[in-house]
Amino acid sequence: MIVEFEGEVFRWAARLDSDWYFVALPLDLSEAVRETQTYRRGFGGVRVEATIGSSTWRTSVFPQSDGAYVLPLKRAVRDREGIEPDGIVLVHLSVVDA
């Protein structure tokens, strides 16, 4: 499964003393990801390969209470791509485990 979407970068509100930033998948794409999975990792994570700009990396997306999955944005990627909090990013995402 391969998807592309735009999303707003946000800081994880549960830990304001740390720099955890995410972008949420739209609900319809989150549901599509959920439906493809027969196996989920810890915390319900789904392994993916993400690309923003010229940066590609492997990570997991994690489900939230509202049903959306969120993609963590590594500091190295944020720095390399000039991603700012509250910015909008275009994400190309491939599900690795289906």
Phi and psi restraints in degrees (range 20) as a CNS / XPLOR table:
assign (resid 1 and name C) (resid 2 and name N)
       (resid 2 and name CA) (resid 2 and name C) 1.0 -127.7 20.0 2
assign (resid 2 and name N) (resid 2 and name CA)
       (resid 2 and name C) (resid 3 and name N) 1.0 131.0 20.0 2
assign (resid 2 and name C) (resid 3 and name N)
       (resid 3 and name CA) (resid 3 and name C) 1.0 -134.6 20.0 2
assign (resid 3 and name N) (resid 3 and name CA)
       (resid 3 and name C) (resid 4 and name N) 1.0 159.6 20.0 2
assign (resid 3 and name C) (resid 4 and name N)
       (resid 4 and name CA) (resid 4 and name C) 1.0 -136.6 20.0 2
assign (resid 4 and name N) (resid 4 and name CA)
       (resid 4 and name C) (resid 5 and name N) 1.0 137.2 20.0 2
assign (resid 4 and name C) (resid 5 and name N)
       (resid 5 and name CA) (resid 5 and name C) 1.0 -155.8 20.0 2
assign (resid 5 and name N) (resid 5 and name CA)
       (resid 5 and name C) (resid 6 and name N) 1.0 161.5 20.0 2
assign (resid 5 and name C) (resid 6 and name N)
       (resid 6 and name CA) (resid 6 and name C) 1.0 -107.4 20.0 2
assign (resid 6 and name N) (resid 6 and name CA)
       (resid 6 and name C) (resid 7 and name N) 1.0 142.2 20.0 2
assign (resid 6 and name C) (resid 7 and name N)
       (resid 7 and name CA) (resid 7 and name C) 1.0 -151.9 20.0 2
assign (resid 7 and name N) (resid 7 and name CA)
       (resid 7 and name C) (resid 8 and name N) 1.0 160.0 20.0 2
assign (resid 7 and name C) (resid 8 and name N)
       (resid 8 and name CA) (resid 8 and name C) 1.0 -89.8 20.0 2
assign (resid 8 and name N) (resid 8 and name CA)
       (resid 8 and name C) (resid 9 and name N) 1.0 134.8 20.0 2
assign (resid 8 and name C) (resid 9 and name N)
       (resid 9 and name CA) (resid 9 and name C) 1.0 -76.4 20.0 2
assign (resid 9 and name N) (resid 9 and name CA)
       (resid 9 and name C) (resid 10 and name N) 1.0 134.1 20.0 2
assign (resid 9 and name C) (resid 10 and name N)
       (resid 10 and name CA) (resid 10 and name C) 1.0 -137.9 20.0 2
assign (resid 10 and name N) (resid 10 and name CA)
       (resid 10 and name C) (resid 11 and name N) 1.0 154.9 20.0 2
assign (resid 10 and name C) (resid 11 and name N)
       (resid 11 and name CA) (resid 11 and name C) 1.0 -91.2 20.0 2
assign (resid 11 and name N) (resid 11 and name CA)
       (resid 11 and name C) (resid 12 and name N) 1.0 139.7 20.0 2
assign (resid 11 and name C) (resid 12 and name N)
       (resid 12 and name CA) (resid 12 and name C) 1.0 -65.2 20.0 2
assign (resid 12 and name N) (resid 12 and name CA)
       (resid 12 and name C) (resid 13 and name N) 1.0 115.8 20.0 2
assign (resid 12 and name C) (resid 13 and name N)
       (resid 13 and name CA) (resid 13 and name C) 1.0 -70.9 20.0 2
assign (resid 13 and name N) (resid 13 and name CA)
       (resid 13 and name C) (resid 14 and name N) 1.0 -22.7 20.0 2
assign (resid 13 and name C) (resid 14 and name N)
       (resid 14 and name CA) (resid 14 and name C) 1.0 -71.0 20.0 2
assign (resid 14 and name N) (resid 14 and name CA)
       (resid 14 and name C) (resid 15 and name N) 1.0 -22.4 20.0 2
assign (resid 14 and name C) (resid 15 and name N)
       (resid 15 and name CA) (resid 15 and name C) 1.0 -134.9 20.0 2
assign (resid 15 and name N) (resid 15 and name CA)
       (resid 15 and name C) (resid 16 and name N) 1.0 77.8 20.0 2
assign (resid 15 and name C) (resid 16 and name N)
       (resid 16 and name CA) (resid 16 and name C) 1.0 -72.7 20.0 2
assign (resid 16 and name N) (resid 16 and name CA)
       (resid 16 and name C) (resid 17 and name N) 1.0 -9.8 20.0 2
assign (resid 16 and name C) (resid 17 and name N)
       (resid 17 and name CA) (resid 17 and name C) 1.0 -85.8 20.0 2
assign (resid 17 and name N) (resid 17 and name CA)
       (resid 17 and name C) (resid 18 and name N) 1.0 3.0 20.0 2
assign (resid 17 and name C) (resid 18 and name N)
       (resid 18 and name CA) (resid 18 and name C) 1.0 -132.3 20.0 2
assign (resid 18 and name N) (resid 18 and name CA)
       (resid 18 and name C) (resid 19 and name N) 1.0 166.7 20.0 2
assign (resid 18 and name C) (resid 19 and name N)
       (resid 19 and name CA) (resid 19 and name C) 1.0 -104.8 20.0 2
assign (resid 19 and name N) (resid 19 and name CA)
       (resid 19 and name C) (resid 20 and name N) 1.0 66.1 20.0 2
assign (resid 19 and name C) (resid 20 and name N)
       (resid 20 and name CA) (resid 20 and name C) 1.0 -98.3 20.0 2
assign (resid 20 and name N) (resid 20 and name CA)
       (resid 20 and name C) (resid 21 and name N) 1.0 116.6 20.0 2
assign (resid 20 and name C) (resid 21 and name N)
       (resid 21 and name CA) (resid 21 and name C) 1.0 -120.0 20.0 2
assign (resid 21 and name N) (resid 21 and name CA)
       (resid 21 and name C) (resid 22 and name N) 1.0 146.6 20.0 2
assign (resid 21 and name C) (resid 22 and name N)
       (resid 22 and name CA) (resid 22 and name C) 1.0 -140.5 20.0 2
assign (resid 22 and name N) (resid 22 and name CA)
       (resid 22 and name C) (resid 23 and name N) 1.0 166.0 20.0 2
assign (resid 22 and name C) (resid 23 and name N)
       (resid 23 and name CA) (resid 23 and name C) 1.0 -132.6 20.0 2
assign (resid 23 and name N) (resid 23 and name CA)
       (resid 23 and name C) (resid 24 and name N) 1.0 134.9 20.0 2
assign (resid 23 and name C) (resid 24 and name N)
       (resid 24 and name CA) (resid 24 and name C) 1.0 -90.4 20.0 2
assign (resid 24 and name N) (resid 24 and name CA)
       (resid 24 and name C) (resid 25 and name N) 1.0 137.1 20.0 2
assign (resid 24 and name C) (resid 25 and name N)
       (resid 25 and name CA) (resid 25 and name C) 1.0 -72.4 20.0 2
assign (resid 25 and name N) (resid 25 and name CA)
       (resid 25 and name C) (resid 26 and name N) 1.0 145.3 20.0 2
assign (resid 25 and name C) (resid 26 and name N)
       (resid 26 and name CA) (resid 26 and name C) 1.0 -57.8 20.0 2
assign (resid 26 and name N) (resid 26 and name CA)
       (resid 26 and name C) (resid 27 and name N) 1.0 153.3 20.0 2
assign (resid 26 and name C) (resid 27 and name N)
       (resid 27 and name CA) (resid 27 and name C) 1.0 -58.9 20.0 2
assign (resid 27 and name N) (resid 27 and name CA)
       (resid 27 and name C) (resid 28 and name N) 1.0 -38.7 20.0 2
assign (resid 27 and name C) (resid 28 and name N)
       (resid 28 and name CA) (resid 28 and name C) 1.0 -66.7 20.0 2
assign (resid 28 and name N) (resid 28 and name CA)
       (resid 28 and name C) (resid 29 and name N) 1.0 -38.3 20.0 2
assign (resid 28 and name C) (resid 29 and name N)
       (resid 29 and name CA) (resid 29 and name C) 1.0 -71.4 20.0 2
assign (resid 29 and name N) (resid 29 and name CA)
       (resid 29 and name C) (resid 30 and name N) 1.0 -36.5 20.0 2
assign (resid 29 and name C) (resid 30 and name N)
       (resid 30 and name CA) (resid 30 and name C) 1.0 -60.8 20.0 2
assign (resid 30 and name N) (resid 30 and name CA)
       (resid 30 and name C) (resid 31 and name N) 1.0 -42.5 20.0 2
assign (resid 30 and name C) (resid 31 and name N)
       (resid 31 and name CA) (resid 31 and name C) 1.0 -64.4 20.0 2
assign (resid 31 and name N) (resid 31 and name CA)
       (resid 31 and name C) (resid 32 and name N) 1.0 -39.8 20.0 2
assign (resid 31 and name C) (resid 32 and name N)
       (resid 32 and name CA) (resid 32 and name C) 1.0 -63.9 20.0 2
assign (resid 32 and name N) (resid 32 and name CA)
       (resid 32 and name C) (resid 33 and name N) 1.0 -41.4 20.0 2
assign (resid 32 and name C) (resid 33 and name N)
       (resid 33 and name CA) (resid 33 and name C) 1.0 -62.3 20.0 2
assign (resid 33 and name N) (resid 33 and name CA)
       (resid 33 and name C) (resid 34 and name N) 1.0 -46.1 20.0 2
assign (resid 33 and name C) (resid 34 and name N)
       (resid 34 and name CA) (resid 34 and name C) 1.0 -59.0 20.0 2
assign (resid 34 and name N) (resid 34 and name CA)
       (resid 34 and name C) (resid 35 and name N) 1.0 -41.3 20.0 2
assign (resid 34 and name C) (resid 35 and name N)
       (resid 35 and name CA) (resid 35 and name C) 1.0 -69.7 20.0 2
assign (resid 35 and name N) (resid 35 and name CA)
       (resid 35 and name C) (resid 36 and name N) 1.0 -22.9 20.0 2
assign (resid 35 and name C) (resid 36 and name N)
       (resid 36 and name CA) (resid 36 and name C) 1.0 -82.1 20.0 2
assign (resid 36 and name N) (resid 36 and name CA)
       (resid 36 and name C) (resid 37 and name N) 1.0 -12.8 20.0 2
assign (resid 36 and name C) (resid 37 and name N)
       (resid 37 and name CA) (resid 37 and name C) 1.0 -94.1 20.0 2
assign (resid 37 and name N) (resid 37 and name CA)
       (resid 37 and name C) (resid 38 and name N) 1.0 130.1 20.0 2
assign (resid 37 and name C) (resid 38 and name N)
       (resid 38 and name CA) (resid 38 and name C) 1.0 -106.2 20.0 2
assign (resid 38 and name N) (resid 38 and name CA)
       (resid 38 and name C) (resid 39 and name N) 1.0 -18.6 20.0 2
assign (resid 38 and name C) (resid 39 and name N)
       (resid 39 and name CA) (resid 39 and name C) 1.0 -134.0 20.0 2
assign (resid 39 and name N) (resid 39 and name CA)
       (resid 39 and name C) (resid 40 and name N) 1.0 131.0 20.0 2
assign (resid 39 and name C) (resid 40 and name N)
       (resid 40 and name CA) (resid 40 and name C) 1.0 -120.8 20.0 2
assign (resid 40 and name N) (resid 40 and name CA)
       (resid 40 and name C) (resid 41 and name N) 1.0 146.0 20.0 2
assign (resid 40 and name C) (resid 41 and name N)
       (resid 41 and name CA) (resid 41 and name C) 1.0 -83.2 20.0 2
assign (resid 41 and name N) (resid 41 and name CA)
       (resid 41 and name C) (resid 42 and name N) 1.0 -173.8 20.0 2
assign (resid 41 and name C) (resid 42 and name N)
       (resid 42 and name CA) (resid 42 and name C) 1.0 -51.4 20.0 2
assign (resid 42 and name N) (resid 42 and name CA)
       (resid 42 and name C) (resid 43 and name N) 1.0 142.9 20.0 2
assign (resid 42 and name C) (resid 43 and name N)
       (resid 43 and name CA) (resid 43 and name C) 1.0 63.0 20.0 2
assign (resid 43 and name N) (resid 43 and name CA)
       (resid 43 and name C) (resid 44 and name N) 1.0 15.2 20.0 2
assign (resid 43 and name C) (resid 44 and name N)
       (resid 44 and name CA) (resid 44 and name C) 1.0 79.1 20.0 2
assign (resid 44 and name N) (resid 44 and name CA)
       (resid 44 and name C) (resid 45 and name N) 1.0 14.8 20.0 2
assign (resid 44 and name C) (resid 45 and name N)
       (resid 45 and name CA) (resid 45 and name C) 1.0 -65.4 20.0 2
assign (resid 45 and name N) (resid 45 and name CA)
       (resid 45 and name C) (resid 46 and name N) 1.0 149.2 20.0 2
assign (resid 45 and name C) (resid 46 and name N)
       (resid 46 and name CA) (resid 46 and name C) 1.0 -123.3 20.0 2
assign (resid 46 and name N) (resid 46 and name CA)
       (resid 46 and name C) (resid 47 and name N) 1.0 125.7 20.0 2
assign (resid 46 and name C) (resid 47 and name N)
       (resid 47 and name CA) (resid 47 and name C) 1.0 -70.3 20.0 2
assign (resid 47 and name N) (resid 47 and name CA)
       (resid 47 and name C) (resid 48 and name N) 1.0 136.0 20.0 2
assign (resid 47 and name C) (resid 48 and name N)
       (resid 48 and name CA) (resid 48 and name C) 1.0 -142.1 20.0 2
assign (resid 48 and name N) (resid 48 and name CA)
       (resid 48 and name C) (resid 49 and name N) 1.0 163.7 20.0 2
assign (resid 48 and name C) (resid 49 and name N)
       (resid 49 and name CA) (resid 49 and name C) 1.0 -115.0 20.0 2
assign (resid 49 and name N) (resid 49 and name CA)
       (resid 49 and name C) (resid 50 and name N) 1.0 125.2 20.0 2
assign (resid 49 and name C) (resid 50 and name N)
       (resid 50 and name CA) (resid 50 and name C) 1.0 -115.4 20.0 2
assign (resid 50 and name N) (resid 50 and name CA)
       (resid 50 and name C) (resid 51 and name N) 1.0 145.5 20.0 2
assign (resid 50 and name C) (resid 51 and name N)
       (resid 51 and name CA) (resid 51 and name C) 1.0 -132.0 20.0 2
assign (resid 51 and name N) (resid 51 and name CA)
       (resid 51 and name C) (resid 52 and name N) 1.0 128.5 20.0 2
assign (resid 51 and name C) (resid 52 and name N)
       (resid 52 and name CA) (resid 52 and name C) 1.0 -130.7 20.0 2
assign (resid 52 and name N) (resid 52 and name CA)
       (resid 52 and name C) (resid 53 and name N) 1.0 122.0 20.0 2
assign (resid 52 and name C) (resid 53 and name N)
       (resid 53 and name CA) (resid 53 and name C) 1.0 61.0 20.0 2
assign (resid 53 and name N) (resid 53 and name CA)
       (resid 53 and name C) (resid 54 and name N) 1.0 -126.2 20.0 2
assign (resid 53 and name C) (resid 54 and name N)
       (resid 54 and name CA) (resid 54 and name C) 1.0 -97.9 20.0 2
assign (resid 54 and name N) (resid 54 and name CA)
       (resid 54 and name C) (resid 55 and name N) 1.0 6.9 20.0 2
assign (resid 54 and name C) (resid 55 and name N)
       (resid 55 and name CA) (resid 55 and name C) 1.0 -99.9 20.0 2
assign (resid 55 and name N) (resid 55 and name CA)
       (resid 55 and name C) (resid 56 and name N) 1.0 128.2 20.0 2
assign (resid 55 and name C) (resid 56 and name N)
       (resid 56 and name CA) (resid 56 and name C) 1.0 -127.4 20.0 2
assign (resid 56 and name N) (resid 56 and name CA)
       (resid 56 and name C) (resid 57 and name N) 1.0 135.1 20.0 2
assign (resid 56 and name C) (resid 57 and name N)
       (resid 57 and name CA) (resid 57 and name C) 1.0 -151.9 20.0 2
assign (resid 57 and name N) (resid 57 and name CA)
       (resid 57 and name C) (resid 58 and name N) 1.0 160.5 20.0 2
assign (resid 57 and name C) (resid 58 and name N)
       (resid 58 and name CA) (resid 58 and name C) 1.0 -103.2 20.0 2
assign (resid 58 and name N) (resid 58 and name CA)
       (resid 58 and name C) (resid 59 and name N) 1.0 138.6 20.0 2
assign (resid 58 and name C) (resid 59 and name N)
       (resid 59 and name CA) (resid 59 and name C) 1.0 -160.7 20.0 2
assign (resid 59 and name N) (resid 59 and name CA)
       (resid 59 and name C) (resid 60 and name N) 1.0 -161.3 20.0 2
assign (resid 59 and name C) (resid 60 and name N)
       (resid 60 and name CA) (resid 60 and name C) 1.0 -129.8 20.0 2
assign (resid 60 and name N) (resid 60 and name CA)
       (resid 60 and name C) (resid 61 and name N) 1.0 151.6 20.0 2
assign (resid 60 and name C) (resid 61 and name N)
       (resid 61 and name CA) (resid 61 and name C) 1.0 -100.7 20.0 2
assign (resid 61 and name N) (resid 61 and name CA)
       (resid 61 and name C) (resid 62 and name N) 1.0 149.7 20.0 2
assign (resid 61 and name C) (resid 62 and name N)
       (resid 62 and name CA) (resid 62 and name C) 1.0 -126.8 20.0 2
assign (resid 62 and name N) (resid 62 and name CA)
       (resid 62 and name C) (resid 63 and name N) 1.0 137.4 20.0 2
assign (resid 62 and name C) (resid 63 and name N)
       (resid 63 and name CA) (resid 63 and name C) 1.0 -74.8 20.0 2
assign (resid 63 and name N) (resid 63 and name CA)
       (resid 63 and name C) (resid 64 and name N) 1.0 145.2 20.0 2
assign (resid 63 and name C) (resid 64 and name N)
       (resid 64 and name CA) (resid 64 and name C) 1.0 -112.1 20.0 2
assign (resid 64 and name N) (resid 64 and name CA)
       (resid 64 and name C) (resid 65 and name N) 1.0 169.5 20.0 2
assign (resid 64 and name C) (resid 65 and name N)
       (resid 65 and name CA) (resid 65 and name C) 1.0 -63.8 20.0 2
assign (resid 65 and name N) (resid 65 and name CA)
       (resid 65 and name C) (resid 66 and name N) 1.0 -23.0 20.0 2
assign (resid 65 and name C) (resid 66 and name N)
       (resid 66 and name CA) (resid 66 and name C) 1.0 -85.4 20.0 2
assign (resid 66 and name N) (resid 66 and name CA)
       (resid 66 and name C) (resid 67 and name N) 1.0 -0.1 20.0 2
assign (resid 66 and name C) (resid 67 and name N)
       (resid 67 and name CA) (resid 67 and name C) 1.0 98.2 20.0 2
assign (resid 67 and name N) (resid 67 and name CA)
       (resid 67 and name C) (resid 68 and name N) 1.0 -13.7 20.0 2
assign (resid 67 and name C) (resid 68 and name N)
       (resid 68 and name CA) (resid 68 and name C) 1.0 -82.1 20.0 2
assign (resid 68 and name N) (resid 68 and name CA)
       (resid 68 and name C) (resid 69 and name N) 1.0 145.8 20.0 2
assign (resid 68 and name C) (resid 69 and name N)
       (resid 69 and name CA) (resid 69 and name C) 1.0 -88.8 20.0 2
assign (resid 69 and name N) (resid 69 and name CA)
       (resid 69 and name C) (resid 70 and name N) 1.0 149.5 20.0 2
assign (resid 69 and name C) (resid 70 and name N)
       (resid 70 and name CA) (resid 70 and name C) 1.0 -121.8 20.0 2
assign (resid 70 and name N) (resid 70 and name CA)
       (resid 70 and name C) (resid 71 and name N) 1.0 143.5 20.0 2
assign (resid 70 and name C) (resid 71 and name N)
       (resid 71 and name CA) (resid 71 and name C) 1.0 -104.7 20.0 2
assign (resid 71 and name N) (resid 71 and name CA)
       (resid 71 and name C) (resid 72 and name N) 1.0 119.2 20.0 2
assign (resid 71 and name C) (resid 72 and name N)
       (resid 72 and name CA) (resid 72 and name C) 1.0 -71.5 20.0 2
assign (resid 72 and name N) (resid 72 and name CA)
       (resid 72 and name C) (resid 73 and name N) 1.0 140.5 20.0 2
assign (resid 72 and name C) (resid 73 and name N)
       (resid 73 and name CA) (resid 73 and name C) 1.0 -110.0 20.0 2
assign (resid 73 and name N) (resid 73 and name CA)
       (resid 73 and name C) (resid 74 and name N) 1.0 107.7 20.0 2
assign (resid 73 and name C) (resid 74 and name N)
       (resid 74 and name CA) (resid 74 and name C) 1.0 -61.4 20.0 2
assign (resid 74 and name N) (resid 74 and name CA)
       (resid 74 and name C) (resid 75 and name N) 1.0 147.1 20.0 2
assign (resid 74 and name C) (resid 75 and name N)
       (resid 75 and name CA) (resid 75 and name C) 1.0 -56.7 20.0 2
assign (resid 75 and name N) (resid 75 and name CA)
       (resid 75 and name C) (resid 76 and name N) 1.0 -41.9 20.0 2
assign (resid 75 and name C) (resid 76 and name N)
       (resid 76 and name CA) (resid 76 and name C) 1.0 -59.5 20.0 2
assign (resid 76 and name N) (resid 76 and name CA)
       (resid 76 and name C) (resid 77 and name N) 1.0 -40.2 20.0 2
assign (resid 76 and name C) (resid 77 and name N)
       (resid 77 and name CA) (resid 77 and name C) 1.0 -69.5 20.0 2
assign (resid 77 and name N) (resid 77 and name CA)
       (resid 77 and name C) (resid 78 and name N) 1.0 -45.3 20.0 2
assign (resid 77 and name C) (resid 78 and name N)
       (resid 78 and name CA) (resid 78 and name C) 1.0 -58.4 20.0 2
assign (resid 78 and name N) (resid 78 and name CA)
       (resid 78 and name C) (resid 79 and name N) 1.0 -44.2 20.0 2
assign (resid 78 and name C) (resid 79 and name N)
       (resid 79 and name CA) (resid 79 and name C) 1.0 -66.0 20.0 2
assign (resid 79 and name N) (resid 79 and name CA)
       (resid 79 and name C) (resid 80 and name N) 1.0 -48.2 20.0 2
assign (resid 79 and name C) (resid 80 and name N)
       (resid 80 and name CA) (resid 80 and name C) 1.0 -62.5 20.0 2
assign (resid 80 and name N) (resid 80 and name CA)
       (resid 80 and name C) (resid 81 and name N) 1.0 -38.4 20.0 2
assign (resid 80 and name C) (resid 81 and name N)
       (resid 81 and name CA) (resid 81 and name C) 1.0 -96.4 20.0 2
assign (resid 81 and name N) (resid 81 and name CA)
       (resid 81 and name C) (resid 82 and name N) 1.0 -0.3 20.0 2
assign (resid 81 and name C) (resid 82 and name N)
       (resid 82 and name CA) (resid 82 and name C) 1.0 66.8 20.0 2
assign (resid 82 and name N) (resid 82 and name CA)
       (resid 82 and name C) (resid 83 and name N) 1.0 35.3 20.0 2
assign (resid 82 and name C) (resid 83 and name N)
       (resid 83 and name CA) (resid 83 and name C) 1.0 -82.5 20.0 2
assign (resid 83 and name N) (resid 83 and name CA)
       (resid 83 and name C) (resid 84 and name N) 1.0 126.3 20.0 2
assign (resid 83 and name C) (resid 84 and name N)
       (resid 84 and name CA) (resid 84 and name C) 1.0 -108.2 20.0 2
assign (resid 84 and name N) (resid 84 and name CA)
       (resid 84 and name C) (resid 85 and name N) 1.0 152.3 20.0 2
assign (resid 84 and name C) (resid 85 and name N)
       (resid 85 and name CA) (resid 85 and name C) 1.0 -56.1 20.0 2
assign (resid 85 and name N) (resid 85 and name CA)
       (resid 85 and name C) (resid 86 and name N) 1.0 141.3 20.0 2
assign (resid 85 and name C) (resid 86 and name N)
       (resid 86 and name CA) (resid 86 and name C) 1.0 71.2 20.0 2
assign (resid 86 and name N) (resid 86 and name CA)
       (resid 86 and name C) (resid 87 and name N) 1.0 4.2 20.0 2
assign (resid 86 and name C) (resid 87 and name N)
       (resid 87 and name CA) (resid 87 and name C) 1.0 -77.2 20.0 2
assign (resid 87 and name N) (resid 87 and name CA)
       (resid 87 and name C) (resid 88 and name N) 1.0 166.7 20.0 2
assign (resid 87 and name C) (resid 88 and name N)
       (resid 88 and name CA) (resid 88 and name C) 1.0 -107.5 20.0 2
assign (resid 88 and name N) (resid 88 and name CA)
       (resid 88 and name C) (resid 89 and name N) 1.0 132.2 20.0 2
assign (resid 88 and name C) (resid 89 and name N)
       (resid 89 and name CA) (resid 89 and name C) 1.0 -124.3 20.0 2
assign (resid 89 and name N) (resid 89 and name CA)
       (resid 89 and name C) (resid 90 and name N) 1.0 149.1 20.0 2
assign (resid 89 and name C) (resid 90 and name N)
       (resid 90 and name CA) (resid 90 and name C) 1.0 -98.8 20.0 2
assign (resid 90 and name N) (resid 90 and name CA)
       (resid 90 and name C) (resid 91 and name N) 1.0 122.5 20.0 2
assign (resid 90 and name C) (resid 91 and name N)
       (resid 91 and name CA) (resid 91 and name C) 1.0 -116.1 20.0 2
assign (resid 91 and name N) (resid 91 and name CA)
       (resid 91 and name C) (resid 92 and name N) 1.0 131.7 20.0 2
assign (resid 91 and name C) (resid 92 and name N)
       (resid 92 and name CA) (resid 92 and name C) 1.0 -106.8 20.0 2
assign (resid 92 and name N) (resid 92 and name CA)
       (resid 92 and name C) (resid 93 and name N) 1.0 121.5 20.0 2
assign (resid 92 and name C) (resid 93 and name N)
       (resid 93 and name CA) (resid 93 and name C) 1.0 -129.7 20.0 2
assign (resid 93 and name N) (resid 93 and name CA)
       (resid 93 and name C) (resid 94 and name N) 1.0 130.8 20.0 2
assign (resid 93 and name C) (resid 94 and name N)
       (resid 94 and name CA) (resid 94 and name C) 1.0 -118.8 20.0 2
assign (resid 94 and name N) (resid 94 and name CA)
       (resid 94 and name C) (resid 95 and name N) 1.0 128.9 20.0 2
assign (resid 94 and name C) (resid 95 and name N)
       (resid 95 and name CA) (resid 95 and name C) 1.0 -76.6 20.0 2
assign (resid 95 and name N) (resid 95 and name CA)
       (resid 95 and name C) (resid 96 and name N) 1.0 127.3 20.0 2
assign (resid 95 and name C) (resid 96 and name N)
       (resid 96 and name CA) (resid 96 and name C) 1.0 -85.2 20.0 2
assign (resid 96 and name N) (resid 96 and name CA)
       (resid 96 and name C) (resid 97 and name N) 1.0 -43.5 20.0 2
assign (resid 96 and name C) (resid 97 and name N)
       (resid 97 and name CA) (resid 97 and name C) 1.0 -102.3 20.0 2
assign (resid 97 and name N) (resid 97 and name CA)
       (resid 97 and name C) (resid 98 and name N) 1.0 117.4 20.0 2
